[in-house]
């Protein structure tokens, strides 16, 4: 079993612990260590690749790998002594060699990063969700301030603006901060909209939100109740104000979510829903490599156990 992740990852730790308890052999590594402190030797004849992947602590034969748990590792990095443009070229060769070899293995992935990448973009997520029976918010992607203002006027209620993809702002001094969802005042929309693509959505009135973590066909739903104004707009803005309850997933939502995952060929997804006062579930987004360890810690839901089940069953 391969666990490919960065050095510090609580979710990966939980999965490794589960596999270790079951005495499943595990090799955990970060692709960022390849090729400086990792080696790969793979040979192809008429069958899948055979050979050895090794670091300074352990090694694995490629033909014995049965599954890969992949969670946000660094990219391969060659020696800094290599000068450009050769260094960039060599980094690309390292990525193609390592990840390409792993892709070719006939194993279970949670999730393949190429598939994960396609599924992670909100512009692609929302139409697929609607096509599979899930309710989605009315949305606009634009770089035009006049189009953005017109959208705000046409929506019967408040409008929010949110990032099109995850990831923090990273400043030169090392400081990192997220970009929260915020309610838009149409009168303040200016030509800064033209600087990059912006996602505007109708505000969905909600009693609470749900983080729905799906592993294979198993679903783990946790209500997220916001205790502050900031958290009611974006619960990621104020984790200290949140409380959690385990809940059941409506049958129509379950069917739509499974169809959505099947469409993108994913074995895992972390979905965010808002639940309206009428009890309707509205899908906001899915993060195919989303965080889940804090949900398990807060609710006791056995997410790591089922990820280990899926990997060990592969």
C-alpha positions in Angstrom: 0.0 0.0 0.0 1.3 3.4 -0.9 0.4 6.6 1.0 1.6 9.6 -1.1 1.3 12.8 0.9 3.2 15.7 2.5 5.1 15.1 5.7 2.5 16.6 8.0 -1.0 15.4 7.2 -3.4 14.4 10.0 -5.8 12.7 7.6 -3.0 10.5 6.1 -1.8 9.7 9.7 -5.3 8.3 10.5 -5.3 6.1 7.4 -1.8 4.9 8.0 -2.7 4.0 11.6 -5.8 2.1 10.4 -3.7 0.1 7.9 -0.9 -0.5 10.4 -3.4 -1.9 12.9 -4.5 -4.4 10.2 -0.9 -5.3 9.6 -1.1 -4.1 6.0 2.4 -3.2 4.7 2.5 0.6 4.0 5.1 2.8 2.4 4.4 6.5 3.0 6.3 9.1 1.1 6.2 12.6 -0.3 6.9 13.0 -4.0 8.9 16.1 -3.2 11.6 13.8 -2.0 12.0 12.3 -5.4 14.6 12.0 -6.8 16.9 13.5 -4.2 16.3 11.0 -1.5 14.1 8.4 -3.3 15.0 6.1 -6.2 12.8 4.4 -8.8 13.8 1.5 -11.0 11.0 0.1 -13.2 11.0 -2.3 -16.1 8.3 -3.1 -18.6 8.2 -6.2 -20.8 4.7 -7.6 -21.7 3.2 -7.1 -18.2 2.7 -4.1 -15.9 5.8 -2.3 -14.6 8.0 -4.2 -12.3 10.8 -2.9 -10.1 11.5 -1.1 -6.9 10.6 2.3 -5.4 12.7 3.1 -2.4 13.7 5.8 0.1 16.3 5.8 2.9 13.9 3.9 5.2 11.9 1.4 3.2 11.2 0.0 -0.3 8.4 -1.6 -2.2 8.2 -3.7 -5.3 5.8 -2.1 -7.8 4.2 -5.4 -8.7 3.2 -5.9 -5.0 1.4 -2.5 -4.7 -2.4 -3.0 -4.4 -3.7 0.6 -3.7 -2.6 4.2 -3.5 -3.9 6.9 -1.1 -2.9 10.2 -2.7 -3.3 13.5 -0.7 -1.6 16.7 -1.8 2.1 15.7 -1.8 4.8 18.1 -3.0 5.9 17.8 -6.6 9.3 16.1 -7.4 12.3 18.4 -7.1 15.8 17.8 -8.5 18.9 19.4 -7.1 19.0 23.2 -6.9 22.5 23.0 -8.3 21.1 22.2 -11.7 20.7 25.4 -13.7 17.7 26.5 -15.8 16.2 25.6 -18.1 17.6 22.1 -17.3 16.2 22.1 -13.8 12.6 22.7 -14.9 13.0 20.1 -17.6 14.4 17.6 -15.1 11.6 18.3 -12.6 9.1 17.5 -15.4 10.9 14.3 -16.2 10.9 13.2 -12.6 7.1 13.8 -12.3 6.4 12.0 -15.5 8.6 9.1 -14.5 7.3 8.6 -10.9 3.6 9.5 -11.3 3.4 8.0 -14.8 4.7 4.7 -13.5 2.2 4.7 -10.6 -0.6 5.5 -12.9 0.2 2.4 -15.0 -0.2 0.1 -12.0 -3.6 -1.8 -12.0 -4.5 -0.6 -8.5 -7.2 1.3 -6.6 -6.6 5.0 -6.2 -8.1 7.4 -3.6 -8.0 9.5 -5.8 -5.9 9.6 -9.0 -4.6 13.2 -9.1 -5.4 13.7 -12.8 -9.0 12.7 -12.2 -9.0 14.7 -9.0 -7.8 17.8 -10.8 -10.6 17.7 -13.4 -13.3 17.2 -10.8 -12.0 20.0 -8.5 -13.0 22.9 -10.7 -16.3 24.5 -9.7 -17.3 25.5 -13.3 -17.4 21.8 -14.1 -18.9 20.6 -10.9 -22.1 22.6 -10.9 -23.6 21.5 -14.3 -22.8 17.9 -13.5 -24.5 18.2 -10.1 -27.6 19.7 -11.7 -27.7 17.0 -14.4 -27.7 14.3 -11.7 -30.6 15.8 -9.8 -28.8 17.9 -7.2 -30.0 21.5 -6.5 -27.3 24.1 -7.2 -27.2 27.9 -6.7 -27.6 30.3 -9.6 -24.0 31.3 -10.5 -22.0 33.6 -12.7 -18.4 33.5 -13.7 -17.2 36.8 -15.2 -14.5 39.4 -15.7 -17.0 42.1 -16.6 -18.1 44.5 -13.9 -21.3 45.4 -15.7 -22.3 41.8 -16.2 -21.6 41.3 -12.5 -23.8 44.2 -11.5 -26.6 43.1 -13.8 -26.5 39.6 -12.2 -26.8 41.0 -8.7 -29.9 43.0 -9.8 -31.5 40.0 -11.4 -31.0 37.7 -8.4 -33.9 38.1 -6.0 -31.8 38.6 -2.8 -28.2 38.8 -1.7 -25.2 37.7 -3.8 -21.9 36.2 -2.7 -18.5 36.1 -4.3 -16.2 33.2 -3.6 -12.9 31.7 -5.0 -13.2 29.4 -8.0 -10.7 27.0 -6.5 -9.1 26.4 -3.1 -5.7 27.4 -1.8 -4.5 30.3 0.4 -2.8 33.5 -0.4 0.9 33.1 0.3 2.9 36.3 1.1 6.6 36.8 0.6 7.1 36.8 4.4 5.6 33.3 4.6 2.3 34.5 6.0 -0.7 32.5 4.6 -4.4 33.4 4.6 -7.5 32.0 3.1 -9.8 33.9 0.8 -13.3 33.8 2.4 -16.7 33.9 0.7 -18.2 37.3 1.2 -21.6 39.0 0.5 -21.4 41.5 -2.3 -22.6 45.0 -2.3 -23.5 45.7 -6.0 -22.6 49.3 -5.6 -19.0 48.5 -4.8 -18.3 46.3 -7.8 -15.7 48.1 -9.9 -13.2 47.4 -12.7 -11.1 45.2 -10.4 -13.4 42.4 -11.5 -11.6 42.5 -14.9 -8.3 41.5 -13.2 -9.2 37.8 -13.0 -12.2 35.5 -13.2 -14.8 35.9 -10.4 -17.5 33.5 -9.2 -20.7 35.2 -8.1 -23.6 33.1 -6.7 -27.1 33.7 -5.2 -27.1 33.6 -1.5 -28.9 30.5 -0.4 -30.9 31.0 2.9 -29.9 28.1 5.2 -30.4 26.8 8.7 -27.1 25.1 8.6 -24.5 23.5 6.3 -23.5 19.9 5.8 -20.0 18.5 5.1 -20.7 15.2 3.4 -17.7 13.0 3.2 -18.1 10.1 0.7 -15.8 7.0 0.7 -16.7 4.6 -2.1 -20.5 4.4 -1.5 -20.3 5.0 2.2 -21.5 8.5 3.3 -20.6 10.4 6.5 -22.7 13.5 6.9 -22.1 16.1 9.6 -24.2 19.2 10.2 -22.2 22.4 10.7 -23.9 25.0 12.8 -22.5 28.5 12.7 -22.3 30.5 15.9 -21.0 33.8 14.5 -21.9 36.1 11.6 -18.6 35.3 9.8 -19.2 31.6 10.1 -22.7 31.9 8.7 -21.3 33.4 5.5 -18.3 31.0 5.4 -17.8 28.5 8.2 -14.1 28.3 7.3 -13.7 31.9 8.6 -14.4 31.0 12.3 -13.9 27.3 13.2 -14.2 28.2 16.9 -17.8 29.2 16.4 -18.9 25.9 14.9 -20.8 23.0 16.4 -21.5 19.7 14.8 -24.2 17.0 14.6 -24.3 13.7 12.7 -27.2 13.6 10.3 -28.8 11.3 7.6 -28.5 11.9 3.9 -31.8 12.2 1.9 -32.3 9.5 -0.7 -32.3 11.9 -3.6 -29.1 13.6 -2.5 -27.5 10.2 -2.0 -28.4 9.1 -5.5 -27.2 12.4 -7.0 -23.9 12.4 -5.1 -23.1 8.8 -6.2 -23.9 9.6 -9.8 -21.7 12.7 -9.5 -18.7 10.7 -8.2 -19.3 8.0 -10.9 -19.2 10.7 -13.6 -15.8 11.8 -12.5 -14.6 8.3 -11.6 -13.8 9.3 -8.0 -13.6 7.0 -5.0 -13.7 10.0 -2.5 -15.3 13.4 -2.2 -15.9 16.0 0.4 -19.1 17.8 -0.5 -20.5 21.0 1.0 -24.2 21.5 1.1 -26.5 24.2 2.5 -29.8 23.1 4.0 -32.7 25.5 3.5 -35.4 26.2 6.0 -37.6 23.9 3.9 -35.1 21.1 4.3 -33.7 21.2 0.8 -30.0 20.3 0.3 -28.2 22.7 -2.1 -24.8 21.6 -3.3 -22.1 24.3 -3.2 -19.1 22.4 -4.2 -17.0 19.2 -3.8 -13.4 19.0 -2.9 -12.1 15.6 -4.2 -9.1 15.8 -1.8 -10.9 17.6 0.9 -10.0 17.6 4.6 -12.0 15.2 6.8 -9.9 14.4 9.8 -11.4 17.3 11.8 -14.9 16.0 11.1 -13.9 12.6 12.3 -12.4 14.1 15.5 -15.5 16.3 16.1 -18.2 13.7 15.4 -16.6 10.2 15.8 -17.6 9.2 12.3 -15.4 6.4 11.1 -14.1 7.9 7.9 -10.5 6.6 8.2 -11.7 3.1 8.8 -13.7 3.1 5.6 -10.8 4.7 3.6 -8.7 1.8 4.9 -11.4 -0.7 3.9 -11.5 0.7 0.4 -7.7 0.6 0.0 -7.3 -2.8 1.6 -10.1 -4.2 -0.6 -8.4 -3.0 -3.7 
